[in-house]
């Protein structure tokens, strides 16, 4: 890729109006899951999880990745699954 093409991609307006669904195991620290979710948050992309995961504060029952029983993987365009350090993503 030449620098002109890279610059055009960097400055183009990309839009994504879908939702993202994370499958979390609930055990251990899923570092890459949290990092990817932070990126989606920064971009304003809504994301959901199969469980409430990664408590924001020890004093509150508030989580970074939230389970909403009204949102299923079928409602989302991207699925993210952590399996032994690898992520499998599916875009519908």
PyMOL commands that set and color helices and strands:
alter all, ss='L'
color gray80, all
select helices_A, chain A and resi 3-11+31-43+73-75
alter helices_A, ss='H'
color red, helices_A
select strands_A, chain A and resi 20-23+47-49+53-55+63-65+78-83+86-91
alter strands_A, ss='S'
color yellow, strands_A
deselect
rebuild
show_as cartoon
